[in-house]
Amino acid sequence: MLAAAAGPDREHTIMKSDIERRCYGGAMKMLGHASDERKRVSGFSLIAARQFLAPRQCLAALALISSLVALGSATAYAEDLTVIGVDGGPANPNGGDAIANAGPGPGPDPTNTANAFGGIGGSPSFGRGGNGGSATSTATTSTTSGAASANSSASGGNGGSGNNGNGGSGGNATSTATATGGNPATASAGATGGNGGFGSGLGVFNGGFAGFATATASGTSGSGTVNVTASAQGGSGGSVGVGFAGDGASVSLNNAVSGSTTGSLNLYQNAYAGNGNSVASGIPGKGGSARSALSVFEAWLPL
């Protein structure tokens, strides 16, 4: 219940700074004023609130909570969650990580969607580009009757450009989706690694490393149709003026999709490698390799 977030458990709450304490207090006050109808939205928990209250992300946390409260007319317990990492800046050139977890709610829980986008690496006035933030998304849906749907998407942040320095590395991406329903069940997970940043300057530099990607998905139904998809796209390496361009990220998926039903079962598994990038003078990057392997076993039940 959303109301549970209005009464923080002091014994288990750890405040790391005055900034975090003020953000936490404001967020809890906002949640405390939600109406009874709004308390049904998303099963937003105290744990989820704490997750978003890092000092550099407190404003984003308050905006997210406001968005959730405003969805009072949405289907009970369904979540549609998007988390975006902070972009790199002068103080910290590296992009922030993003973690999005949607579901399962207390039920009924027909559909959940999680989207995570890593922050983009900054481009300093001098030196190496910042790294892109990593992205992790997890969507879990479970219902005893009717259709179930879980959709998860994660994209690593791109690396920043170097100025008399190497390009920043692209962020890694991990996506997971699980759907369990009494009738049709659909689970879809997609992950895209961030691209490496541009390297430049008076000298020999490197393009940024590409971000890796992995995805897994699973669907279960008693007798309905089950559709399960997992797709992973590796990031591309960074380009460079003079030096060594970045290689594309390789992708390998091995039995990343699974499902169970007495009805129709459709499994889709896709692996895409990243591109190597170009160089004005030097060694161009190599494209990554892609591998997808899937083994399916059919179990026959006695009549």
Secondary structure, DSSP 8 states (H G I E B T S, - for coil): -GGGGGS--GGG----SHHHHHHHHHHHHHHHT--TTGGGSTT--HHHHHHT--GGGHHHHHHHHHHHHHTTTS-TT-EEEEEE-----SS--S---EEEEE---SS---EEEEEEE-------SSB-------EEEEEEEE-SSS-EEEEEEEE-------BSB-------EEEEEEEEESS-EEEEEEEE------BBSSS-EE------EEEEEEEEESSS-EEEEEEEE------EEEEE------EEEES-EEEE-SS-EEEEEEEE------EEEEE------EEEE----------
